[in-house]
Amino acid sequence: MKKTIPAKHSWLIWFVCFLVMSAAAGWYLAYYLGNIAKKEIINDNEASTNTLSILLTAEFRKMEGAVKALAGSPWIAPALMTKRTIDVEHAYSVLARYNTSVDATVSYLMDSTGMTVASSNRNDPDSFVGHSYVFRPYFREAALGNTFSYLALGITSRKNGFYTSAPVMDNRKNILGVVTIKKELYDIEAHMRKYPYCFLIDANGIIFLSSKPAMAFKSLWPINVEVEKKLLASKQFGEKRFDAVMDLEITDGMNAALDGKDFVVSRKPINLEGWSIVLMAPKHRINVYRLTGILTAGFIFLLLAIPLIIHYRTVKLIETIRQSEERYHSLFENMLEGFAYCEMLYDEQNRPVDFVYLDVNKAFERLTGLKDLEGKKVTEAIPGIKELNPELFKIYGRVALTGKTEKFEIYFKPLAKHLSVSVYSPQKGYFVAVFDDITEQKRLNEQLHTVSLTDELTGLYNRRGFFTLAQQQMKIAERTKKDMLLFFADLDKMKHINDTLGHQEGDKALVEIATILKEVFRESDIIGRMGGDEFAILAIDTTDETREVLIHRLRNILDNYNRPEGKNYQLALSIGIARYNTEASLTLDELMTQADTLMYEEKRGK
C-alpha cells in the first residue's frame, strides 16, 4: 500500500525546497552582479590611468622641447668652448630662465667629461656645479648625439625626478657637452594621491612614484638578482635593495591582494619605454554588488521564515521573561540593602509633596520595621516624616524630575538611624532608593575619635586610627562590592625644610598638607598621617573617573597654596595609588605595599 506524506510534512518539504531554490538564485545573482561591478571598476581604472598617462606625456614632451631649445641657445655652447667667466655667467643666466619658464627643479650644463660647469642651482647647498654625472644614462646617450629622457633618484639631491637631456654642439655639429633639465614630479604625485594605491613603475616593477610615499623604490613583484645588481650599480633608484610587496608580476585586469586587502589591477604603458602606470582599485563595489544578490536571497528567506521566527521568538521571549523575573525576584528579595520603588507626587507648582510606595524588598522591611507598604503614601506610613526630614522630599523630587542619580548620607529622624542612600530615576516622576544602615559605622567612628587615634599635630587619624578605620571599610566593601582607592603620599624635600628653616617650619608644612588633603577628599574618606612626612588616604566608593578627578583637584589646591609670594618653601607631594576591589582579595598591608612602591617610583623619577 502506498504511503502518503502528512500535510504538515509536505508543507515543510515544499518550504525547504523553495528556500534552496531562493538561495541558489541569490548566489547566481551575486555572481552576475559581481562581474558587472568588476567591469565597471576596470572601466573607471582605465579612465583614471588614461588621465595620468596624458598628464605624464604632456609633462615629458614639454621638458623634451625645452631641453632641445636650451641646447640650441647661442649662450650655451660658448661656455663649453671658451670657459671664460663671462660666457659661463651667460650660461647660468640662460639655465635659470629656462628652469623658471618650464617650472623645472634644476637645469645644468655638463662638459664632454660629464662634469657640471653651470647649473641653475649653483647657489644652493646641493648645487650640481663641480659634480660629474658621466655614469648617468642621460649623459651618455646625449653625448652620443641623442635626446634622452630618464626617470631616476637624484644622486646629489636624493629626490626623484624626470631627467631629459640633449647634446650641445658647435656650428660644425661637434658635440661639446650635454645640457639636462630635471623636474621633480610633485604635481603628478599629488594627483596620484587621489587614489589609494597608484604607482608609476619601470619594466622591472620598481615603484618610482606612489600614492603611498613609504612604498617608493620598492618593487611590486620580485626581480631577478642580476637585474637588481645592475640597477643598484646604476644608482637609478638609489643604493638600497628593492623589497617586493607582492608575490607575482601584475597584469592588466587581474585580481591582487596587498596589505590584506583585495584589489582589481589596471596597468597602462606610458610614452616612456618600459614604464607603466598601475592603479589598484578596492573591490568594495564588487562586494557591494554581490551583497545585493545575497541580501535579495536573504529577503526571500525572511519572507518565508518570518512566521517560524515569530513563533520561535515568542516562545523564547516568554521563557526569557519568566527566567528574568525569577532572577530579579531572587535578587530583589535577597539583596542586603533596602530597596524602594516609588512614584513621586507633586503639587501644581511642581513641588514634591508626597510619594507612594510601589514595591519594597525584605531588607527594606528589616531595616525600617515597616510592612505592607505597597500602594501607601509615605506620609501615611511614617507620620511626621515631611516635618522631620524635609530634605528627603527635595532630593527624591529632584531626582525623579531630572533623572540625575544622587548619593547622600542622612540622619533619618523617624527611625533614629544614619542611612547611606543612592537614588535614581527609571522614568520621569518615579524614583528608586537603595539604602543601608550606617548607624553602627558612625558610632564606631565617634568612638575612635574619643580614644589615643588622631595625630596631635595635624588633627588627622594617626597610623593606628587609619588602620582601624581602613580595615573596617574593607570589610564593608566586601559586602557592598564597592571599589576603593588607596593614596600613599610623601612630602617632598621635608628634610631640606627642617634643616634649612627649622622644625617649626617643617611642622607648619605638615599642617598645611593636612589642610589641603581635607579640602581635596570627602568627609567619608579616611585620611591619616602615617608618621613623619608620610600620609595615607583611603577613598571610599570610587569609580574609574575618581582617580583623575582627585589628582586634578589636589594639583589645583597645591598650586593655590604655593602661589603667594614670600613663602619660605614650596609644597609638593609624591603619590602612589593602588586600587582595591573585592575580586582581587588584597589585604590592607598588600594594598599599602603597592601604593608605597608606586610612590617611591614617582619620587625617584623627579
C-alpha positions in Angstrom: 0.0 0.0 0.0 1.4 3.4 -1.0 2.2 5.6 2.0 1.2 9.3 2.0 3.2 12.2 3.4 1.3 14.1 6.2 0.2 17.6 5.2 2.4 19.4 7.7 5.5 17.4 6.5 4.5 18.1 2.9 4.4 21.9 3.6 7.8 21.7 5.3 9.3 19.9 2.3 8.0 22.5 -0.2 9.2 25.2 2.2 12.7 23.8 2.3 12.8 23.3 -1.5 11.7 26.8 -2.1 14.4 28.1 0.4 17.1 26.1 -1.5 15.9 27.5 -4.9 15.9 31.0 -3.5 19.4 30.6 -2.1 20.6 29.2 -5.5 19.0 32.2 -7.3 20.5 34.6 -4.8 24.0 33.2 -5.2 23.7 33.3 -9.0 22.6 36.9 -8.8 25.5 37.7 -6.6 28.0 36.2 -9.1 26.4 38.0 -12.0 26.3 41.4 -10.3 29.9 40.9 -9.1 31.1 40.6 -12.7 29.2 43.7 -13.7 30.9 45.6 -10.8 34.3 44.3 -11.9 33.8 45.6 -15.4 32.7 49.0 -14.0 35.9 49.1 -11.8 38.1 48.3 -14.8 36.5 51.0 -16.9 36.9 53.5 -14.1 40.6 52.5 -13.7 41.2 52.8 -17.4 39.8 56.4 -17.4 42.0 57.3 -14.4 45.2 55.7 -15.8 44.5 57.5 -19.2 44.3 60.8 -17.3 47.6 60.2 -15.5 49.2 59.0 -18.8 48.1 62.2 -20.6 49.5 64.3 -17.7 52.8 62.5 -17.7 53.2 62.5 -21.5 52.4 66.2 -21.7 55.0 66.9 -19.0 57.6 64.8 -20.7 57.0 66.5 -24.1 57.2 69.9 -22.6 60.5 69.1 -20.9 61.9 67.5 -24.1 61.0 70.5 -26.2 62.6 72.8 -23.5 65.9 70.9 -23.3 66.2 70.9 -27.1 65.7 74.7 -27.2 68.1 75.1 -24.3 70.8 73.1 -26.1 70.5 75.3 -29.2 70.7 78.6 -27.3 73.7 80.7 -28.5 74.7 81.4 -24.9 75.3 77.7 -24.0 78.0 76.5 -26.4 80.5 79.3 -25.7 80.6 78.4 -22.0 81.9 74.9 -23.1 84.2 76.2 -25.8 85.9 79.2 -24.1 85.1 78.5 -20.4 85.5 82.3 -19.9 83.8 83.7 -16.8 81.5 85.9 -18.8 80.4 83.0 -21.1 79.8 80.8 -18.0 77.8 83.6 -16.5 75.7 83.9 -19.6 75.1 80.1 -19.4 74.0 80.5 -15.8 71.5 83.2 -16.8 70.0 81.1 -19.7 69.8 78.0 -17.5 67.9 79.9 -14.8 65.5 81.5 -17.3 64.6 78.2 -18.9 64.4 76.5 -15.5 61.8 79.1 -14.4 59.9 79.1 -17.6 59.1 75.3 -17.5 58.8 75.2 -13.7 61.7 72.7 -13.5 63.7 71.7 -10.4 67.2 72.3 -11.9 68.8 72.9 -15.3 72.5 72.2 -15.7 75.3 72.1 -18.3 78.0 69.4 -18.4 81.2 69.3 -20.5 82.3 66.3 -22.5 83.7 64.6 -19.4 80.3 64.8 -17.6 81.5 67.5 -15.2 78.8 70.2 -14.4 80.2 73.6 -15.3 77.0 75.6 -14.8 73.7 75.0 -13.0 70.6 76.9 -12.2 71.0 75.9 -8.5 74.6 77.0 -8.2 73.9 79.0 -5.0 72.0 76.2 -3.3 73.6 73.9 -0.7 73.1 70.9 -3.1 74.5 72.7 -6.1 75.3 70.4 -9.1 78.3 72.5 -10.1 81.5 70.5 -9.8 79.7 67.2 -9.8 80.3 64.6 -12.5 77.3 62.6 -13.9 79.2 60.8 -16.6 77.8 57.5 -15.4 74.2 58.6 -15.9 72.5 57.2 -19.0 71.0 60.6 -19.8 74.6 61.9 -20.2 75.9 59.0 -22.1 73.0 59.0 -24.6 73.1 62.7 -25.2 76.9 62.6 -25.5 76.3 60.3 -28.5 74.0 62.9 -30.1 70.6 61.7 -28.9 67.9 63.5 -26.9 67.2 61.2 -24.0 64.6 61.0 -21.2 65.2 59.2 -17.9 63.4 58.7 -14.5 65.7 58.4 -11.5 66.6 59.3 -7.9 68.9 62.3 -7.7 72.5 61.5 -6.7 73.1 64.9 -5.2 69.6 66.0 -4.1 68.3 62.5 -3.1 65.0 63.5 -4.7 63.4 61.6 -7.6 62.6 63.3 -10.8 62.3 63.3 -14.6 65.6 64.0 -16.5 65.7 64.9 -20.1 69.0 65.8 -21.9 70.2 66.9 -25.3 73.7 67.3 -26.9 75.3 70.8 -27.1 77.0 71.2 -30.5 79.2 73.8 -32.2 78.5 75.1 -35.7 80.2 72.0 -37.2 77.9 69.7 -35.3 80.7 68.6 -33.0 79.4 67.5 -29.6 80.8 69.8 -26.9 78.8 68.6 -23.9 75.3 67.9 -22.6 72.5 70.1 -21.2 69.9 68.5 -18.8 66.7 69.6 -17.2 65.4 67.8 -14.1 61.9 68.2 -12.8 60.5 66.6 -9.6 57.0 65.3 -10.3 55.2 66.8 -7.3 52.1 67.6 -9.3 51.9 64.1 -10.7 52.4 62.6 -7.2 49.7 64.9 -5.8 47.3 63.7 -8.5 48.2 60.1 -7.8 47.3 60.5 -4.1 43.6 60.8 -5.1 43.8 57.0 -5.4 44.5 54.6 -2.5 47.1 52.6 -4.4 48.6 54.2 -7.6 52.1 53.7 -8.8 54.5 54.7 -11.7 56.8 51.6 -12.2 59.6 50.7 -14.6 59.7 47.5 -16.6 61.1 45.6 -13.6 58.3 46.7 -11.3 60.3 49.2 -9.3 58.0 51.8 -7.8 59.2 55.3 -8.8 56.2 57.4 -7.8 53.5 56.2 -5.4 50.3 57.5 -3.8 51.8 56.0 -0.6 55.3 57.5 -0.2 56.5 54.7 2.0 56.3 52.3 -0.9 58.6 54.3 -3.2 61.6 52.4 -4.5 60.3 49.0 -3.5 59.3 46.6 -6.2 55.8 45.4 -6.8 57.0 41.9 -7.5 60.3 40.0 -7.0 63.0 41.0 -9.5 65.9 38.9 -11.0 69.1 39.0 -8.9 71.3 40.1 -11.9 68.8 42.8 -12.8 68.8 44.1 -9.3 72.7 44.2 -9.3 72.7 46.3 -12.5 70.0 48.7 -11.1 72.0 49.2 -7.9 75.2 49.8 -9.8 73.5 52.4 -11.9 72.1 54.2 -8.8 69.0 55.0 -10.8 66.8 54.2 -7.9 69.3 54.6 -5.1 71.5 52.0 -3.4 69.1 50.0 -1.3 67.7 46.7 -2.3 64.2 46.6 -3.7 61.9 44.7 -1.3 59.0 43.1 -3.1 55.5 43.9 -1.8 53.7 41.2 -3.9 54.5 37.6 -5.0 53.8 37.8 -8.7 54.1 40.3 -11.6 50.8 42.1 -12.1 48.9 42.3 -15.3 46.1 44.5 -16.5 42.7 43.3 -15.2 43.9 40.8 -12.7 42.9 40.5 -9.0 45.6 41.1 -6.4 46.0 41.3 -2.7 48.0 43.9 -0.9 48.2 44.9 2.8 45.5 42.3 3.5 43.0 43.8 1.1 41.7 42.7 -2.3 42.1 44.9 -5.4 41.3 44.9 -9.2 44.5 45.9 -11.0 44.9 48.1 -14.1 48.3 48.5 -15.8 48.8 51.0 -18.6 52.0 51.7 -20.5 53.1 55.3 -20.9 55.1 57.1 -23.6 58.5 56.1 -22.0 59.9 52.7 -22.8 59.2 50.1 -20.3 57.3 52.4 -17.9 53.7 52.0 -16.9 51.0 53.3 -14.5 49.5 50.8 -12.1 46.2 51.6 -10.4 44.8 49.2 -7.8 41.1 49.8 -7.0 39.5 48.2 -3.9 36.9 45.5 -4.7 34.4 47.2 -2.4 32.0 47.7 -5.3 32.2 44.0 -6.2 31.4 43.1 -2.7 28.5 45.6 -2.5 27.0 44.2 -5.8 27.4 40.6 -4.6 25.9 41.6 -1.2 22.9 42.9 -3.1 22.4 39.5 -4.5 22.9 37.8 -1.2 20.5 40.3 0.5 17.9 39.5 -2.1 18.1 35.9 -1.3 18.1 36.8 2.4 15.0 38.9 1.9 13.2 35.9 0.3 14.4 33.7 3.2 13.0 36.2 5.7 9.6 36.4 3.9 9.3 32.6 4.2 10.9 32.3 7.6 9.1 35.2 9.4 6.2 33.0 10.7 8.6 30.4 12.1 10.9 33.1 13.6 8.0 35.0 15.2 6.7 31.8 16.8 10.2 30.8 18.0 11.0 34.3 19.3 7.6 34.5 21.1 8.2 31.2 22.9 11.8 32.2 23.7 10.8 35.6 24.9 8.2 34.2 27.2 10.8 31.9 28.7 13.4 34.6 29.0 11.0 36.9 30.7 10.0 34.2 33.1 13.6 33.4 33.9 14.4 37.2 34.2 11.6 37.7 36.6 12.7 34.8 38.7 16.3 36.2 38.8 15.1 39.7 39.5 12.8 38.5 42.3 15.6 36.4 43.8 18.0 39.4 43.7 15.3 41.8 44.9 14.4 39.7 47.9 17.9 38.7 48.9 19.9 41.9 48.5 21.2 43.3 51.8 20.4 46.9 51.1 16.9 48.3 51.4 15.1 48.9 48.1 12.1 51.0 47.5 10.4 51.8 44.1 8.2 54.9 44.4 6.0 57.3 42.5 6.6 61.0 43.3 3.6 63.2 43.8 3.9 67.0 43.0 1.6 70.0 43.6 0.5 72.4 40.9 3.8 74.3 41.2 5.8 71.1 40.6 6.9 70.9 44.2 7.2 67.4 45.8 4.5 66.8 48.4 4.4 63.1 48.9 5.4 59.7 47.3 3.7 56.3 47.0 5.5 53.0 47.7 5.0 50.7 44.6 7.4 48.0 45.7 9.9 47.2 48.6 12.1 44.3 49.4 12.6 42.3 52.6 15.7 44.2 53.5 13.6 47.4 53.5 11.2 45.9 55.9 14.0 44.6 58.1 15.9 47.9 58.2 12.8 50.1 58.8 10.4 47.7 60.6 7.7 48.8 58.2 5.4 46.3 56.4 2.6 46.2 53.9 3.7 49.4 52.2 2.7 48.8 48.6 0.2 51.5 47.5 0.6 53.6 50.6 1.8 57.2 50.8 4.9 57.8 52.9 3.1 60.4 54.9 0.6 57.7 55.9 3.2 55.0 56.6 5.6 57.3 58.5 3.6 60.2 60.1 5.6 63.4 60.6 8.3 62.4 58.1 7.8 65.6 56.0 8.4 67.8 59.0 11.3 65.7 60.4 13.2 65.2 57.2 12.1 67.7 54.6 15.4 67.5 52.7 14.4 63.9 51.8 11.5 65.1 49.7 13.6 67.7 48.0 16.2 65.2 46.9 13.8 62.5 45.8 11.6 65.0 43.9 14.7 66.5 42.2 16.0 63.1 41.1 12.5 62.0 39.8 12.3 65.1 37.7 15.9 65.4 36.4 16.8 61.7 36.2 20.2 62.6 37.7 21.5 60.0 40.2 22.4 61.3 43.7 24.1 59.7 46.7 24.0 61.1 50.2 24.0 60.3 53.9 21.2 61.4 56.2 20.1 61.0 59.8 16.6 59.6 59.4 14.9 61.0 62.4 11.7 58.9 62.4 13.8 55.7 62.8 16.8 57.4 64.6 19.2 55.9 62.2 22.0 57.1 59.9 21.4 56.0 56.4 23.6 55.9 53.2 21.2 56.4 50.3 21.6 56.1 46.5 18.6 57.3 44.4 18.0 57.2 40.7 15.0 57.6 38.4 14.0 54.8 35.9 11.4 57.2 34.4 10.3 60.7 34.9 8.1 61.1 38.1 9.4 57.9 39.6 12.5 57.0 41.7 14.3 54.1 43.2 16.0 54.5 46.6 18.6 51.9 47.7 19.9 52.5 51.3 22.0 50.9 54.0 22.1 51.5 57.8 25.4 53.1 58.7 24.5 54.0 62.3 27.0 51.5 63.7 29.7 52.8 61.4 29.0 56.3 62.6 29.0 55.2 66.2 32.3 53.4 65.7 33.9 56.5 64.1 32.8 58.6 67.0 34.3 56.1 69.4 37.5 56.0 67.5 37.7 59.8 67.8 37.2 59.7 71.5 40.0 57.1 72.2 44.9 57.7 71.8 43.6 57.6 67.5 44.3 61.2 65.9 47.6 62.9 65.2 48.1 65.8 67.6 49.9 68.0 65.1 47.6 67.7 62.1 44.3 66.5 63.5 44.2 63.6 61.1 44.0 60.0 62.1 47.3 58.6 63.3 48.6 55.3 62.0 46.6 53.2 64.4 43.4 55.1 63.7 43.9 54.9 60.0 44.5 51.1 60.0 41.5 50.6 62.3 39.0 52.5 60.1 40.5 51.3 56.9 40.2 47.6 57.9 36.6 48.3 58.9 35.9 49.8 55.5 37.5 46.9 53.7 35.1 44.6 55.5 32.2 46.8 54.4 33.4 46.8 50.8 33.5 43.0 50.7 29.8 43.1 51.5 28.8 46.1 49.3 31.1 45.2 46.4 32.3 48.8 46.1 35.8 49.8 44.9 38.2 52.0 46.9 41.5 53.8 46.1 44.4 53.9 48.5 46.7 57.0 48.1 50.1 56.9 49.8 51.8 60.3 49.8 55.2 61.7 50.9 56.0 65.4 51.3 59.0 66.2 49.0 62.1 67.9 50.5 60.8 67.7 54.1 64.4 67.2 55.3 65.5 70.3 53.4 62.8 72.4 55.1 63.7 71.1 58.6 67.5 71.5 58.0 67.4 75.0 56.5 64.3 76.6 58.0 63.9 74.7 61.3 61.4 72.1 62.6 58.8 74.7 63.3 58.5 75.5 59.6 58.5 71.7 58.9 55.6 71.3 61.3 53.8 74.2 59.5 54.3 72.4 56.2 52.8 69.2 57.6 49.8 71.1 58.9 49.3 72.8 55.5 49.4 69.4 53.7 46.8 68.0 56.2 44.6 71.0 55.4 45.0 70.5 51.7 44.1 66.8 51.9 40.9 67.7 53.9 39.9 70.1 51.1 40.6 67.5 48.4 39.0 64.4 49.8 35.4 63.8 51.1 34.4 63.5 54.7 33.6 59.8 54.2 37.2 59.2 53.1 39.8 58.2 55.7 42.9 60.5 55.9 45.8 59.6 58.1 49.3 60.7 58.9 51.4 57.5 59.0 54.4 59.2 60.7 57.0 61.8 59.7 56.1 63.2 56.3 54.0 60.3 55.1 50.2 60.3 54.6 47.7 57.7 53.6 44.1 58.2 52.3 41.5 55.6 51.6 38.9 57.0 49.2 35.6 55.1 49.6 33.2 54.0 46.9 35.2 55.1 43.8 34.8 54.8 40.1 37.3 54.9 37.2 36.9 58.7 37.0 37.5 59.3 40.7 41.3 58.9 40.5 41.8 61.6 37.8 39.3 64.0 39.5 41.1 63.8 42.8 44.6 64.2 41.3 43.4 67.2 39.3 41.8 68.7 42.4 44.9 68.1 44.5 47.2 69.8 41.9 45.0 72.8 41.7 44.8 73.3 45.5 48.6 72.8 45.9 49.2 75.4 43.2 46.9 77.8 45.1 48.9 77.3 48.3 52.2 77.7 46.5 51.2 80.8 44.6 51.6 83.6 47.2 54.9 85.4 47.1 57.3 85.4 50.0 56.7 81.8 51.0 59.8 80.1 52.5 59.1 76.8 50.8 57.0 75.2 48.1 54.7 72.2 48.8 55.0 69.1 46.6 53.9 65.5 47.1 55.0 62.2 45.6 52.0 59.9 45.4 51.4 56.2 44.7 47.8 55.0 44.1 46.6 51.4 44.4 43.0 50.2 43.6 41.1 47.9 45.9 38.2 45.7 44.6 36.7 42.6 46.1 37.7 40.4 43.2 41.5 41.0 43.8 41.1 40.0 47.5 44.1 42.1 48.7 44.8 42.7 52.4 45.3 46.3 53.6 49.1 45.6 54.1 49.3 44.4 50.5 47.5 47.4 49.3 49.7 49.7 51.3 52.8 48.0 49.8 51.6 48.5 46.3 50.9 52.2 46.9 54.2 52.7 48.7 56.1 51.1 45.9 54.4 53.3 43.3 55.0 56.4 45.4 58.8 55.8 45.6 58.9 55.1 41.8 57.4 58.6 41.3 59.8 60.2 43.7 62.8 58.6 42.0 61.5 59.9 38.7 61.5 63.6 39.9 
